[in-house]
Amino acid sequence: MSKRIKNKKSQSKSKQSKQQSLNCVTFRKELALAEKYLHLKQNERAANIYQKILIQEPDHPCANYFMGVLLHTANQSYAGIPYLKKVFELRPEHIGAQLVLIDMYLNTDLVDEADELLQSLLTQKPRNSDALFRLGKLNQQRGLYEKAEDNFQKAFKYDRTMVTALVNHAKVCAALGSSKMALNLFRRAREIRQSYGEAHYGIALLNKNEISANDISLMEKAYKSRQINSSDKAYLCYALGKVNDDLKNYEKAFEYFSEANRLKRETFPVSYNIEQDASYFEKIKQVFDNKFIKTMNPHQNNSITPVFILGMPRSGTTLAEQILASHSQVYGAGELEDINNLVNEIQVRTGKQFPEAIEKLADSDWAALADQYINKVSRKTAAKFVTDKRPYNFRYIGLIAKIFPNSKIIHCQRNPFATCFSIYRYHFSLTEPYATDLVDLGKYFLMYKDIMAFWEQQLPGRIFNLKYENLIKDPAEEIRTMLDYCGLPFEESCLEFFQTDRSVNTPSAAQVRQPIYTSAMEHWQHYEKQLQPLKTAMNLS
């Protein structure tokens, strides 16, 4: 549990009623003190109290519940799952605990576990809109988009205030290329809750030709509202930054982007210090040294060939996957959580943190980890080649090379300023805290470059470097070279990737549905003056 965990505003609401509903009759004084610490945003102190209670009474429902929730809100869902599973065992009738556990399963892509719990809950409560909404998210993650749409529609039917159901339905439509339907749904959500930032942001991300002057006016009106919370305002700032960028009002756009990132940083449940990432990267380099690489005796599993597309976000990973997914032998699986889950599994098996944990693994563990990944991915498709385009897998290249010796690793590279500014201007999840500050962003980029140079040195010939600018200038040549590296024959469909009918769940969804264009390559130059702190952090000023 991190010592820098902060509290979300909503986290401490209804604590007393939650304790009463869980029927917690012991340690009431301790629970009251923990609640006080939560109100004061002193989550570490609250966590210490819950841990002390659990030492004395491991089956205490409230201590398990709040300990799990604290980990979940600190983006440590995998670690929080055992606590909520215990609550479910103790209080199987408690719907709130079930919903939190389902959220944890979805966050860690444990969709089978989430499905089992949801089916049981919906058998008892078929009109529970919260459960139907989560079933929609589950089917969305599984790529079952028609089912997801139906789930979101039913959730909204039974709760006409559930704007999240409308927005997630809109996201499904946008991912499938149905931008007009998505726009209508985003607007419906906005009508119900005028300051709902995510609805405005969803509108801004759609094709700029479909957004009206009224849409922009309503964004500006919501932004000025006194009732708006920090999270909604951050989304609105990203939205207003995007539409002003489209209108070529670059100075105004950057002001909104800057405010958006400041607001987002304030809402982090974990206080961020980039030295934590620097230390983590150095530990990876120490563990995956020459000795480890040279003594690799990996388990071979040739049932599929995983193709890992990685690098910094906004470096062309979505485009690379869209091209490969247009090939008849390739299935584009999108951004999978499976490698991250393997890391969590290694930590559970060994009782140690990654990367040091790998030193405790036996040969049988490596084989089991490989089979776990392959078996799960194989359920999605019968294709021989399966892409996994989670950008941050660049941290785990040594692990990937050990577990999957037949895998392909495609490293997407793009101009540093284009990459970093593109990260800065979009709303990412809480897993990118460095992205909210230009100095941290520049430092993180240098750390990424350093660890990629390390992997290149340790694993010569294993990594294919795909440069975005080269792909844009000469797509035919770069695509042929990439396919050759993967061991795939050239297919004309890869050049016509924009005609491939598949879902895309990233900010690049609109871009990969049109032919390659060059206008984005130097777009960052409109903000060159404002990006000076980034340049300085990169030692390029």
N, C-alpha and C positions, 0 to 999 in steps of 0.2 A: 504494500500500500504506500503510495508516494507521500512524502511529507509535505508536498506542496499542493495537495488537493484542496481546491476551493469549493464553495458550495454554489449550486445553481439556485436561482431565486425561488423556483417552484419546489425544490427538493424537500424543504422543511414544512410544507403545507400539510395540514390534516394529520400530523404525527400522532396526536392523542387519539383520534378516531381510528387510525390504523392500528395502534397498540390495543385499543379496546376490541376491534374486530378480530385481531389475532389472539385475543384472550390471554394477554401477558400479565400474570398476577405476581410474578417475582421480579426482584431487582427494579422496582418502580422508581426508587430514588436515583439509581444509576441511569435509567432510561430518561428520566426528566433532565438530568445533567447533560446527557448526550444531546438531547433535543435543544437545550440551551446553546451548546457549542455549535450545533447546526445553524441556529439562528444567527450566531456570531460569525458564521462562515469559517469555523475552526474544525474542519472535517477530520483532520488527523487526530485531534483530541477525542472527537466522537467515536472514531474508529477504534481507538485504544480502549475506550470503555466497552464497546461491543465485544472486542477480542477478549477482554478480561472476563466478561460475563460468560462467553462461550467456553473458556477454560474451566469454569466452575460448573456450567450447565450447557453442554454441547448441543442439546436439543431445544434451546430457548428460541421460540419462534420469532420474537421481535428482534433479538440480536442478530439472528441469521438473516432476517429480512433486510434490516437496515445496512448490515455489513455488505450484503450482496448488491443493494441499490447504490451504495457509495462506490463500490468498484465499477459498477455498470456506468454510472455518470462520469467516472474518471477514465472512461474508454478502456476498461479492463474487464470486459464482459465475460471472457473465458474464465478468468479467475473468480468471478462472482457467481457463476452457474452452480457450483456445489452448495452454496448457501441457500439459494432459492429452491434448489431441489430438495433440500432438507425441509424448508418451509412447506413445500408441496406434500412431502411425506407426512408431516405433522398436521397440516391443515388442508387436506385435499379439496375442501369445499371453498377455500378462499380464492375467489376469482381474480382479485387484484394481484396476488402473488403469482398466479398462473400467467397472467398477462405480462408481468415483468420477466418471468422466466422465458416466455415465448420471444420477447424482445431480445433477450440475451442470445437465444438460439439463432435468431435471424441475423443479429450483428456478427455472429461468428460463422454464418453460413451452415449451421447445423440444421438444415431444412427438414430432414427426416424426423428429428426429435421435435421440432416445432410443429410439424404436421400431425404427429401422433397426439400431442397435447391439444392442438386446436380441434381435431376431429372429436375428441372426447368432450371438450368444452361445448362445442356447437351441437353435439347430440343432446346435451342437457339444456342449452340455451341457443336454439337455432336463430334467434333474432338479435343476438348480442352484437351490436354494431362494432364494438372494440375488437371482438374476435374475428368478425368478418373482414374488418379492415386489415388485420394482421394476416389473415388467410390470403388476402389480395397481395400483400407484400411478399408473402411466401411464394405464391404462384408467379409473381413478377420476377423473383430471383431465379425461379426454375425455368423461366422463359415461356411459361404457359400464359400468354398474354390475354387470350380470350377469357380464360377463367378468372384472371386477375381483374379484368374490366367488370365482369359480372359480380365479383366479390365487392369491389369498390362501389358499384351501383347499389347493391343491396345494403351495404353499410350506411350509405347516405340516405337510402329509403327509410331505414329504421331510426336514423338520427339526422334530421334535416339541418342541424348546426355543424355537422362534421365536415368542415372545409378541407381537412386533410385527405378525406376520401376523394373529394373532387380533384384536388391537386395531384394526388398519386395516380388517379385515373387519367388526368391530363398528361402526366409524365409518360405513362404507357403509350398513349396516342402519339406523343412527340417522338418517343423512341422508335415507333413503327413508321414514322414519317407522315402521320395524319395531323399535320400542323393546324389545319382549320378546326378540327374537332378539339384539339388540345387548347387552342385559343379560346373557344367557347367555354370550355370547362374552367380554365383559369379565370375567365371573366365572371362566371357564375360564383366561384369561390370568393372573388373580390366583392361581388354584390352583397354577399352574406356578411363578410367581415372586411370592411373597406381598408383597414390598415394591415391586412394579412400579407406580410412581406414576401413570403415564398410564392404567392400567386402572382404578384407584380414581377418578381424575378423570373418566373416561368414565362410570362409574356415577353419580357425583354430578350430572353434567349431564343425565341422563335425568329423566323425570317423577318428581317427589319421591314420588308415591304408589306407585311401583314399587320403591323402595329400602327394604330391610329394616333392622331394628335390628342384625342380624348384619353387614350391609354396613358400617355405621358403626363397629361394634366392631372389625372387621378393619382399617378405615382407621386407627383410633386405635392398634391394636396395631402396625401397620406403621410408623406415625409414630414410635413409641418404640423401634423396632429400632436397635441399634447398628451394624448392617451397612449401613444405608441410605446412598446417596450423595446429594449435594446436589440433583441434578436430580430424582430420585424424591421426595425430601422436599418440594421446592417444589411438585410436582404434588399431593402428599398434603395440603399446607397449603391449596392452592386448593380441593381436594375437601372438606376438613373445614370450611373457611370457608363453602362453599356449603351443606353439609348443616346446619350450625349456623344459618345464615341462614334456611333453610327452617323450622327448629325455633324461630325467633324468639329464639335465643340470640345477640343482636346483639354484645354486648361480646366474647364468646368468638370469634364469627365474625371480627370485625375483627382480633383478635390473630393468628388464622391467616392472614388476608389479608396482614397486615403482614409476618409471617415469610416467607410465600410470596414476596413481592416482594423482600425482602432476599436470600433465597437465590437467586432467579432472577438478580438483579443481579450476584451473585458469580460466576455461571457465564458471564457475557457474554464472548465471545471478543474483543470490542472495548471498551475503556474509553470510557464515554460522558460527554460534556460538552455540556450543552444549548446552549452558545454556538456549537457547530458548526452546529446546526440554525438558530439565530438568524442566523448569518452567511449560511447557504445561502438562507434566505427573503429576506434583504435583497438578495442578488445577483439572485434571480429578479425582484424588483421593479425593480431597476436595468436589467436587460436588457429586460424586457417593458414598456418605458416608452411614453409617448404616441407617440413617433416610430415605434416598432416596430408598435404597434397600428394607427396611421393608414396605414402603408404596406403593410398586409397585402394580398397578392394571392394568396389561397389556391387551391390545386388543389381543384376540386369533384369529388366522387365520390358520385353519388346512388344507387348500387346498393343501399345500405342506409342507414338513419338510425341512427347510434349514439346510444344514450341513456346518458349517463354519470351514475351515481348516486354522489354523493360527499359528503364531510364527515368529521367525526371518527368513529372506530369507535364502535359502540353508540349511534348517534344516530338510528337508524330506517332505515338503508339497506337492511337485509334485508327489512323490512316493505314499504318502497317498491317494491323489486324484485318481491316476491311479488305485490303488487297489480297491477303492470304486466304481469308474466308471466302473469297470469290472463286477459289480453286476447288475443283470437284473432289479432291481428296482431303480437304481441310475443313474442320469444324471450328468456328470462332466462338469460344466459350465466354469471352469477355473478361472482366476483372474478377478473378476468383480469389476467395479467401483461403484456399486450401493450403498454400505454402505457409501462410501465417498460422493456420491451425496446426500444421505439422510442428512449427516452432513451439507453439503452446503445448502440444502433446509431448514434445521432447522435455520441456520443463516439468511437466507433470510426472513423466516416467522417472526422471532423475532427481527431482526435488531441487534442482539448481536452475539458475537463470541462463538463458542463451546469451552469448555463444559458449560459455564455459561448460554448459550442460552436455554438449556433444562428446566431450571427453569421457563421459560416463556411459555412453551407449555401447551395447554389445552388437556383434554382427547380426544377430537375430532381430534386434531393434531396427536396424537400418532396413532390413528386408521387409519388416512389418510396415514401416513408414512408407516405403515405396508402394507396397500393395494397397495401403490405405488410400493413397492419392489416386493411383491408377484405377482402382475399383470404383471410386466415387466419380471420377471423370468419365469412365467408360459407360456409366449409366446415362449420361447425357447424349451419347452418340456412338455410332459404330464406325465412325471415320478413323482412319489410321493416324492422322495428324490432328492434334487438338491444340489450339492456341490458348495461352493464359497471359493476358496482357495487364497484369497488375504492375504498375510502374515501379513500386517500391521493392519488388523482388530483387532489385539490383543489390540490396543488402545481403541477400541470401544466395548469391551465385555459387559460392563454395559448397553450400548445402545441396543446391540443385545438382551440381556436377557430381557430388558423391552419391546421391540417391538415384539420379537419372542419367547414367553415362551416355545413353543414346539420345538425350534431349538436344534441342536446338535452342540457342540463346541469341536473341536479336536485340542489340543495344541501339536504341533510337537516340540520335543526337541532333541538336538544333542550336542555332546561334544563342549564346548564353543570355543576352539581353531580351531576345524574342521569347525565350523560354520563361525567364523569370518574370517579365512583365505580364505574360499571359497567365501565369500562376497568380500573380498579385491581383489581377482584375476579375477573377472568378471566385465564387463562393465554394470552397471545398469543405470537406468534413473536418472534424476536430483532430484528425490524424496528421494534419499539416500545420501545426502551430507556428512553425518558422515562417510560413508564407505571409503572415500578417505584418511583417516588418521588413523593410527593404534591406537593412543591414544584416539581419538574420538570414534573409533570403539569399543574399550574396555569399555569406559565410557557408550556408548549407550547400550551395551549388559547388563551392570549392571542395567541400568535404566529399560530395558525391563524385566529383572528378577524380579526387585522390583515390577513393576506394575502387573506382572503375579501373584506374591505372594499375592498382594492386592486383585486381582480378586478371587483367590482361597479362601481367607478368607471371602470375601463378598458373594460369591456364592458357598458355599460348595456343592459338588456333581454334579455341572452343567458342569464341564469341564473334558474331558477325556485327560489324558496325554499320548501321544504316543512317546516313546523313540526310536530314530532311531537305536541305537546300539542293543536294544532288538529286534526290528523288523528284523534286519539283522541276528541276531543269531538264532532266533526262529520265523520265519515268520508265520508259521501255528498257533501257539498259540496267537501271538499278533494280527493277522488278525481276528481270531475268537473273541477275546476279544473286539476289536474295532467294529466289526459288531454287537455284542451283545449290546454294549453301544448304538448303533444307532437304535436298535430294528429291525435289519435285520437278516434273517436266513443265515447260512453259505452257500456259493456257491463255488464250486471248481474253478470256473473261476477267483475268487479273488486271488488265489494262482498262477494262470497263467496270471497275469495282463499284462505281457510283450507281450502277443499275442493279446491284445485288440487293435482294429483298431480305433484310435481317434487322433485328433490333440493335440500336446503338444507344447506350445509356450514359453518355458523357457529354460535356459541353460541345464536343465536335460533331454531334449528331447531324446537324444541318450541313456542315462542310463536307462530310464524306458522302453525301448524297448528290454531289455535283462534281464535274470533272476537276482535275487538278488546276489550281490557279496560283498566281504568284503574288497577289496583292498583300498577303499576310506576312510575307518574308521580312519586309522592312517596316512594318506598321509601328513597331516599338519606337522608331526614330521620331515620331510625333511627340514623344514624351522624354526625349533625351535629356532635357534640362532637369525634369523632375526625378529622373532615375540616377542622378549624381551620387546619392548615398549608396546605391547598389554598385555602381562602378567603383567607388572607393573601397567598399567591402571586398570586391573582387581584385583589388590592387590593379585596377585598369584605368584609374582616373588620370 
